[in-house]
Amino acid sequence: MAEMNRIQMVVFDWAGTTTDYGGVAPSMVFDRVFQEEGISLTKEEINAPMGMEKKAHIRALLSCPSGDRQWKERCGKSWTEEDVERLYEKFEGILYQMVAEYSVPIPGVVETVRQLREKGLKIGSTTGYTSQMMGQVLPRAAELGYEADCVVTPDVTGASRPTPFMLYECMRRLNVYPPRAVVKVGDTVVDILEGKNAGAWSIGILTGSNMLGLTRAEYEAMDPEELAQRKQKAAERYTEAGADLVIDSIRDLPAALAELERRMAEQEAAR
């Protein structure tokens, strides 16, 4: 019975959660690709679909009011799947060249993951990047101290977030069940939805997240009151998406997992 009330695996996102402080790399590349098409999008518009598979992200940007309007003004017609493929090829080519340099673990990640492993937890991971892109990310992150036991990409499952299938694949590969023994940790709304759609717990992270959309320098230089307001808004978005907990930093994760196990024990006792 005690085993049923224990978290067995944490499934992390990558950019903005464990590596690439602020999820800077994909945001920069999306901005560059669309700027080269004559389309200017705000950081908030670019980041809104973050965490999705990247072709789906491009479709979302082309479909948002500003993207749709600017595309029609520039091209005189609506975008097509051929346009998506062309933009994606450009995105993938640029990101592939630069993603390794942004694959530095976020402060606290290496130490926290070590703590989790010492407690016997397995470390899964899912991402919106393809296997090819992760081929650039993984060696760099490992060199700097962070590795996951399992890395699942959208091209493996044929479906990305917010579907639960990448998380289920982590469970299958690492032989972890039921879903209530799994916690999804991420920095976007679709990360939270991925966990909830799988029947797992979901935790949103604030510091270093794409949800805040701040580089480390911007974060450290920001007025404390404005930063607190940004964090409050981000926390509300996580909660609206169904997050079970929102934590300030990945360093707060061990305490958050203890809280979830307390809730699991309460639920079991109430049966």
Contacts in CASP RR format, 6 or more apart in sequence:
PFRMAT RR
TARGET T0000
AUTHOR 0000-0000-0000
METHOD contacts of the structure
MODEL  1
MAEMNRIQMVVFDWAGTTTDYGGVAPSMVFDRVFQEEGISLTKEEINAPM
GMEKKAHIRALLSCPSGDRQWKERCGKSWTEEDVERLYEKFEGILYQMVA
EYSVPIPGVVETVRQLREKGLKIGSTTGYTSQMMGQVLPRAAELGYEADC
VVTPDVTGASRPTPFMLYECMRRLNVYPPRAVVKVGDTVVDILEGKNAGA
WSIGILTGSNMLGLTRAEYEAMDPEELAQRKQKAAERYTEAGADLVIDSI
RDLPAALAELERRMAEQEAAR
1 268 0 8 1.000
4 181 0 8 1.000
4 264 0 8 1.000
4 268 0 8 1.000
5 261 0 8 1.000
5 264 0 8 1.000
5 265 0 8 1.000
5 268 0 8 1.000
6 181 0 8 1.000
6 261 0 8 1.000
6 264 0 8 1.000
7 121 0 8 1.000
7 181 0 8 1.000
7 182 0 8 1.000
7 183 0 8 1.000
7 201 0 8 1.000
7 257 0 8 1.000
7 260 0 8 1.000
7 261 0 8 1.000
8 121 0 8 1.000
8 122 0 8 1.000
8 176 0 8 1.000
8 181 0 8 1.000
8 182 0 8 1.000
9 121 0 8 1.000
9 122 0 8 1.000
9 123 0 8 1.000
9 124 0 8 1.000
9 170 0 8 1.000
9 171 0 8 1.000
9 174 0 8 1.000
9 176 0 8 1.000
9 181 0 8 1.000
9 182 0 8 1.000
9 183 0 8 1.000
10 116 0 8 1.000
10 121 0 8 1.000
10 122 0 8 1.000
10 123 0 8 1.000
10 124 0 8 1.000
10 182 0 8 1.000
10 183 0 8 1.000
10 185 0 8 1.000
10 253 0 8 1.000
10 257 0 8 1.000
11 124 0 8 1.000
11 125 0 8 1.000
11 126 0 8 1.000
11 167 0 8 1.000
11 170 0 8 1.000
11 182 0 8 1.000
11 183 0 8 1.000
11 184 0 8 1.000
11 185 0 8 1.000
11 195 0 8 1.000
11 200 0 8 1.000
12 18 0 8 1.000
12 123 0 8 1.000
12 124 0 8 1.000
12 125 0 8 1.000
12 126 0 8 1.000
12 148 0 8 1.000
12 185 0 8 1.000
12 186 0 8 1.000
13 51 0 8 1.000
13 125 0 8 1.000
13 126 0 8 1.000
13 127 0 8 1.000
13 185 0 8 1.000
13 186 0 8 1.000
13 187 0 8 1.000
13 188 0 8 1.000
13 191 0 8 1.000
14 20 0 8 1.000
14 125 0 8 1.000
14 127 0 8 1.000
14 128 0 8 1.000
14 129 0 8 1.000
14 134 0 8 1.000
14 137 0 8 1.000
15 22 0 8 1.000
15 23 0 8 1.000
15 25 0 8 1.000
15 26 0 8 1.000
15 102 0 8 1.000
15 127 0 8 1.000
15 129 0 8 1.000
15 210 0 8 1.000
16 22 0 8 1.000
16 23 0 8 1.000
16 106 0 8 1.000
16 186 0 8 1.000
16 187 0 8 1.000
16 205 0 8 1.000
16 208 0 8 1.000
16 209 0 8 1.000
16 210 0 8 1.000
17 106 0 8 1.000
17 185 0 8 1.000
17 186 0 8 1.000
17 187 0 8 1.000
17 191 0 8 1.000
17 205 0 8 1.000
17 209 0 8 1.000
17 250 0 8 1.000
18 105 0 8 1.000
18 106 0 8 1.000
18 109 0 8 1.000
18 113 0 8 1.000
18 125 0 8 1.000
18 141 0 8 1.000
18 146 0 8 1.000
18 148 0 8 1.000
18 250 0 8 1.000
19 102 0 8 1.000
19 103 0 8 1.000
19 104 0 8 1.000
19 105 0 8 1.000
19 106 0 8 1.000
19 109 0 8 1.000
19 137 0 8 1.000
19 141 0 8 1.000
19 146 0 8 1.000
20 102 0 8 1.000
20 103 0 8 1.000
20 104 0 8 1.000
20 106 0 8 1.000
21 104 0 8 1.000
21 106 0 8 1.000
21 107 0 8 1.000
21 208 0 8 1.000
21 215 0 8 1.000
21 216 0 8 1.000
21 219 0 8 1.000
22 187 0 8 1.000
22 208 0 8 1.000
22 209 0 8 1.000
22 210 0 8 1.000
22 212 0 8 1.000
22 213 0 8 1.000
22 214 0 8 1.000
22 215 0 8 1.000
22 216 0 8 1.000
23 50 0 8 1.000
23 102 0 8 1.000
23 187 0 8 1.000
23 208 0 8 1.000
23 209 0 8 1.000
23 210 0 8 1.000
23 213 0 8 1.000
24 102 0 8 1.000
24 215 0 8 1.000
25 95 0 8 1.000
25 98 0 8 1.000
25 99 0 8 1.000
25 102 0 8 1.000
26 50 0 8 1.000
26 54 0 8 1.000
26 57 0 8 1.000
26 95 0 8 1.000
27 43 0 8 1.000
27 46 0 8 1.000
27 47 0 8 1.000
27 50 0 8 1.000
27 210 0 8 1.000
27 213 0 8 1.000
29 91 0 8 1.000
29 94 0 8 1.000
29 95 0 8 1.000
29 98 0 8 1.000
30 41 0 8 1.000
30 46 0 8 1.000
30 57 0 8 1.000
30 58 0 8 1.000
30 61 0 8 1.000
30 91 0 8 1.000
31 41 0 8 1.000
31 43 0 8 1.000
31 46 0 8 1.000
32 94 0 8 1.000
33 87 0 8 1.000
33 90 0 8 1.000
33 91 0 8 1.000
33 94 0 8 1.000
34 40 0 8 1.000
34 41 0 8 1.000
34 46 0 8 1.000
34 61 0 8 1.000
34 67 0 8 1.000
34 87 0 8 1.000
36 90 0 8 1.000
37 71 0 8 1.000
37 74 0 8 1.000
37 87 0 8 1.000
38 70 0 8 1.000
38 74 0 8 1.000
39 67 0 8 1.000
39 70 0 8 1.000
39 71 0 8 1.000
39 74 0 8 1.000
40 70 0 8 1.000
41 61 0 8 1.000
41 64 0 8 1.000
41 66 0 8 1.000
41 67 0 8 1.000
42 66 0 8 1.000
43 213 0 8 1.000
45 61 0 8 1.000
45 64 0 8 1.000
45 66 0 8 1.000
45 67 0 8 1.000
46 61 0 8 1.000
47 210 0 8 1.000
47 211 0 8 1.000
47 213 0 8 1.000
48 60 0 8 1.000
48 64 0 8 1.000
49 56 0 8 1.000
49 57 0 8 1.000
49 60 0 8 1.000
49 61 0 8 1.000
49 190 0 8 1.000
50 57 0 8 1.000
50 188 0 8 1.000
50 190 0 8 1.000
50 210 0 8 1.000
51 57 0 8 1.000
51 127 0 8 1.000
51 128 0 8 1.000
51 160 0 8 1.000
51 161 0 8 1.000
51 188 0 8 1.000
51 190 0 8 1.000
51 191 0 8 1.000
51 210 0 8 1.000
52 60 0 8 1.000
52 128 0 8 1.000
52 160 0 8 1.000
52 161 0 8 1.000
52 190 0 8 1.000
53 128 0 8 1.000
53 154 0 8 1.000
53 160 0 8 1.000
53 161 0 8 1.000
54 88 0 8 1.000
54 91 0 8 1.000
54 92 0 8 1.000
54 128 0 8 1.000
54 129 0 8 1.000
54 130 0 8 1.000
55 84 0 8 1.000
55 85 0 8 1.000
55 88 0 8 1.000
56 160 0 8 1.000
58 84 0 8 1.000
58 87 0 8 1.000
58 88 0 8 1.000
58 91 0 8 1.000
59 84 0 8 1.000
61 67 0 8 1.000
62 68 0 8 1.000
62 71 0 8 1.000
62 79 0 8 1.000
62 83 0 8 1.000
62 84 0 8 1.000
68 78 0 8 1.000
68 79 0 8 1.000
71 78 0 8 1.000
71 79 0 8 1.000
72 78 0 8 1.000
92 130 0 8 1.000
92 132 0 8 1.000
92 133 0 8 1.000
95 133 0 8 1.000
96 132 0 8 1.000
96 133 0 8 1.000
96 136 0 8 1.000
99 129 0 8 1.000
99 133 0 8 1.000
99 136 0 8 1.000
99 137 0 8 1.000
100 136 0 8 1.000
100 137 0 8 1.000
100 139 0 8 1.000
100 140 0 8 1.000
101 140 0 8 1.000
103 136 0 8 1.000
103 137 0 8 1.000
103 138 0 8 1.000
103 140 0 8 1.000
103 141 0 8 1.000
103 144 0 8 1.000
104 140 0 8 1.000
104 141 0 8 1.000
104 144 0 8 1.000
105 141 0 8 1.000
105 144 0 8 1.000
105 145 0 8 1.000
105 146 0 8 1.000
106 207 0 8 1.000
106 208 0 8 1.000
106 250 0 8 1.000
108 249 0 8 1.000
108 250 0 8 1.000
108 251 0 8 1.000
109 146 0 8 1.000
109 250 0 8 1.000
110 144 0 8 1.000
110 145 0 8 1.000
110 146 0 8 1.000
111 251 0 8 1.000
112 250 0 8 1.000
112 251 0 8 1.000
112 253 0 8 1.000
112 254 0 8 1.000
113 123 0 8 1.000
113 146 0 8 1.000
115 254 0 8 1.000
116 123 0 8 1.000
116 253 0 8 1.000
116 254 0 8 1.000
116 257 0 8 1.000
117 123 0 8 1.000
119 254 0 8 1.000
121 257 0 8 1.000
122 149 0 8 1.000
122 150 0 8 1.000
122 174 0 8 1.000
122 176 0 8 1.000
123 147 0 8 1.000
123 148 0 8 1.000
123 149 0 8 1.000
123 150 0 8 1.000
124 148 0 8 1.000
124 149 0 8 1.000
124 150 0 8 1.000
124 151 0 8 1.000
124 152 0 8 1.000
124 170 0 8 1.000
124 174 0 8 1.000
125 148 0 8 1.000
125 150 0 8 1.000
125 151 0 8 1.000
125 152 0 8 1.000
125 170 0 8 1.000
126 152 0 8 1.000
126 153 0 8 1.000
126 161 0 8 1.000
126 166 0 8 1.000
126 167 0 8 1.000
126 170 0 8 1.000
126 184 0 8 1.000
126 194 0 8 1.000
127 134 0 8 1.000
127 151 0 8 1.000
127 152 0 8 1.000
127 153 0 8 1.000
127 154 0 8 1.000
127 166 0 8 1.000
128 153 0 8 1.000
128 154 0 8 1.000
128 160 0 8 1.000
128 161 0 8 1.000
129 137 0 8 1.000
129 153 0 8 1.000
130 153 0 8 1.000
130 154 0 8 1.000
130 155 0 8 1.000
131 153 0 8 1.000
131 155 0 8 1.000
131 156 0 8 1.000
133 153 0 8 1.000
134 151 0 8 1.000
134 153 0 8 1.000
138 147 0 8 1.000
138 151 0 8 1.000
141 147 0 8 1.000
149 174 0 8 1.000
150 169 0 8 1.000
150 170 0 8 1.000
150 173 0 8 1.000
150 174 0 8 1.000
152 166 0 8 1.000
152 167 0 8 1.000
152 169 0 8 1.000
152 170 0 8 1.000
152 173 0 8 1.000
153 166 0 8 1.000
154 160 0 8 1.000
154 166 0 8 1.000
156 166 0 8 1.000
156 169 0 8 1.000
157 163 0 8 1.000
157 165 0 8 1.000
157 166 0 8 1.000
157 169 0 8 1.000
158 165 0 8 1.000
159 165 0 8 1.000
159 166 0 8 1.000
160 166 0 8 1.000
161 190 0 8 1.000
161 191 0 8 1.000
161 193 0 8 1.000
161 194 0 8 1.000
162 190 0 8 1.000
162 193 0 8 1.000
162 194 0 8 1.000
162 197 0 8 1.000
163 194 0 8 1.000
163 197 0 8 1.000
164 194 0 8 1.000
164 195 0 8 1.000
164 197 0 8 1.000
164 198 0 8 1.000
164 199 0 8 1.000
164 200 0 8 1.000
166 194 0 8 1.000
167 182 0 8 1.000
167 184 0 8 1.000
167 194 0 8 1.000
167 195 0 8 1.000
167 198 0 8 1.000
167 200 0 8 1.000
168 198 0 8 1.000
170 176 0 8 1.000
170 182 0 8 1.000
171 177 0 8 1.000
171 179 0 8 1.000
171 182 0 8 1.000
176 182 0 8 1.000
179 198 0 8 1.000
179 199 0 8 1.000
179 200 0 8 1.000
180 199 0 8 1.000
180 200 0 8 1.000
180 201 0 8 1.000
180 264 0 8 1.000
182 195 0 8 1.000
182 198 0 8 1.000
182 200 0 8 1.000
182 201 0 8 1.000
183 200 0 8 1.000
183 201 0 8 1.000
183 202 0 8 1.000
183 203 0 8 1.000
183 257 0 8 1.000
183 260 0 8 1.000
184 191 0 8 1.000
184 192 0 8 1.000
184 194 0 8 1.000
184 195 0 8 1.000
184 198 0 8 1.000
184 200 0 8 1.000
184 201 0 8 1.000
184 202 0 8 1.000
184 203 0 8 1.000
185 191 0 8 1.000
185 202 0 8 1.000
185 203 0 8 1.000
185 204 0 8 1.000
185 205 0 8 1.000
185 250 0 8 1.000
185 253 0 8 1.000
186 192 0 8 1.000
186 202 0 8 1.000
186 203 0 8 1.000
186 204 0 8 1.000
186 205 0 8 1.000
186 209 0 8 1.000
187 204 0 8 1.000
187 205 0 8 1.000
187 208 0 8 1.000
187 209 0 8 1.000
187 210 0 8 1.000
187 211 0 8 1.000
188 209 0 8 1.000
188 210 0 8 1.000
188 211 0 8 1.000
189 211 0 8 1.000
189 237 0 8 1.000
189 238 0 8 1.000
189 241 0 8 1.000
191 202 0 8 1.000
191 204 0 8 1.000
192 202 0 8 1.000
192 204 0 8 1.000
192 238 0 8 1.000
192 241 0 8 1.000
192 242 0 8 1.000
192 243 0 8 1.000
193 202 0 8 1.000
193 241 0 8 1.000
193 242 0 8 1.000
194 202 0 8 1.000
195 201 0 8 1.000
195 202 0 8 1.000
196 202 0 8 1.000
196 241 0 8 1.000
196 242 0 8 1.000
201 244 0 8 1.000
201 245 0 8 1.000
201 260 0 8 1.000
202 241 0 8 1.000
202 242 0 8 1.000
202 243 0 8 1.000
202 244 0 8 1.000
203 243 0 8 1.000
203 244 0 8 1.000
203 245 0 8 1.000
203 246 0 8 1.000
203 247 0 8 1.000
203 253 0 8 1.000
203 256 0 8 1.000
204 211 0 8 1.000
204 238 0 8 1.000
204 243 0 8 1.000
204 245 0 8 1.000
204 246 0 8 1.000
204 247 0 8 1.000
205 246 0 8 1.000
205 247 0 8 1.000
205 248 0 8 1.000
205 249 0 8 1.000
205 250 0 8 1.000
206 212 0 8 1.000
206 231 0 8 1.000
206 234 0 8 1.000
206 235 0 8 1.000
206 246 0 8 1.000
206 247 0 8 1.000
206 248 0 8 1.000
206 249 0 8 1.000
207 219 0 8 1.000
207 248 0 8 1.000
207 249 0 8 1.000
207 250 0 8 1.000
208 214 0 8 1.000
208 216 0 8 1.000
208 219 0 8 1.000
209 234 0 8 1.000
211 234 0 8 1.000
211 237 0 8 1.000
211 238 0 8 1.000
212 219 0 8 1.000
212 230 0 8 1.000
212 231 0 8 1.000
212 234 0 8 1.000
214 222 0 8 1.000
214 230 0 8 1.000
219 227 0 8 1.000
222 230 0 8 1.000
231 248 0 8 1.000
234 246 0 8 1.000
235 246 0 8 1.000
238 246 0 8 1.000
239 246 0 8 1.000
244 260 0 8 1.000
244 263 0 8 1.000
245 256 0 8 1.000
245 259 0 8 1.000
245 260 0 8 1.000
247 253 0 8 1.000
247 256 0 8 1.000
END
